[in-house]
Amino acid sequence: MTTIKKLLVANRGEIALRVMRTCREMGIKTVAIYSEADRNALHVRYADEAVCVGPAASAESYLKGDVIIDVCKRLGVDAIHPGYGFLSENASFSQMVRDAGLIFVGPSPESIEVMGSKLAAKAAVATYNIPMVPGTPSAIADRDEAKVISAQIGYPVLIKASAGGGGKGMRVVENEAEFDEQMDRAVSEALSAFGDGSVFIEKYVTSPRHIEIQVLGDQHGNIIHLFERECSVQRRHQKVVEEAPSAILTPGIRAEMGRCAVDVARACGYYGAGTVEFIVDDQLNFYFLEMNTRLQVEHPVTEQITGIDLVKQMIYIAEGKPLTIQQDDLQIKGHAVEVRVYAEDPANNFLPDVGTLETYVRPQGNGVRVDDGFEQGMEIPIYYDPMIAKLITYGADREEAIQKMIRAIDEYQITGVQTTLPFCRFVMEHEAFRSANFDTRFVSLYFTPDVLKPAVDKAEEDLAAVLGAFLLDTQKPKQQTAVSAAQQRSRWKERRLS
């Protein structure tokens, strides 16, 4: 086993800070990297050492694996934590780190490679009894054959990029007549986004919920799951609201999904923190979707309900220590909700709205956690994901967690940019969310920009009507008097002319 004494965080913003805080608690020195656009960022100030790795564009800074490893060698760094995004699921980078004699705080390059391809992932787990969405077992080579398969499993179907993610290279096909057009679009998007145009077909689940299972595995073959997260409130196939646990899973289904998630991890010899994603239909049938071989954005809700620091566990695992947590030791305590605070305008199709944080005041109090990387006066860079913060609330039950979230959203003061906070408040108060009767279509079914307009108070509306009527009544005599005067002047003129 190795002891990590100095760790470089190959990321920025809130996740860099989140990792560094755990490192400080563990007595591990930290190194930040930053682009020219992030020179004054909070993670740069927090770290023990910081190095600029290039210009603002991520391709010239945060994605420069060779530059990052060179920094590690110069500063005597033992390990690299990739956070999420950027190089976190890059098998080549993980291999580069290993070859340089450094520790990658994450899974092996082999696991990343297998799970990075949806088709390879399906092949890897095929020997385990894991429910799979009906579809093609490999990339589509013959369109006519693909159409036959689509007809057999039944429309609508989903064309998906094998190397995809974030909703890119994904197209719903309602019938055979539009198959070719949607296929061309999916292939084009996949090539543009991932440099890989291979796509496959799955049965499209019409009322899907997105539920994922957190797993931890060590380098000695021990794997556990830390229950589920409900991630169905999304825009553009990307999550905005997450919670743990899910309000709809029975103990039996939860246990079975957990077993399947552990088997998925076992299928690729996984170690570190990872997430196995499932799609769940309206009958609570679940199907394996994919595995994310990294720490997830929404990991705080799992930490809240289990009391486990996932970053600390990742570091222990990377050092070669065996897991000290047994599956039977784990239990769900309370309920947690997370909303992603993006610099986006919900009233304008959630388009980014970067600018300066003229006002920035975080909510506080019992059961409120804010993971962010900004402070008042800072600019939201246009070069990166526009997430400002993650706002997490924890309560004894779901209702308490939701009420705390509403209170926290109301206390969160942000001006200078539009944010997703009003939308998230709308979600918290919507009957579909409160009753847990929702799926990934929440935005398309219930949200329009009009719902964010300030509601008119009924009493104020009635008072305005009364005042309006009063003003009309008081103006009528004046109008009549004015007319009479005009008529009199007209008659006087007539008399003068006569």
PyMOL commands that set and color helices and strands:
alter all, ss='L'
color gray80, all
select helices_A, chain A and resi 13-25+36-38+42-46+58-60+65-75+91-99+109-116+118-125+143-153+176-194+251-267+299-306+310-318+327-329+346-348+398-411+421-429+431-434+442-446+449-452+458-497
alter helices_A, ss='H'
color red, helices_A
select strands_A, chain A and resi 6-9+29-35+49-54+79-81+103-104+157-161+170-173+199-203+209-217+223-235+238-244+272-280+286-292+335-342+344-345+351-352+359-361+368-372+387-395+413-415
alter strands_A, ss='S'
color yellow, strands_A
deselect
rebuild
show_as cartoon
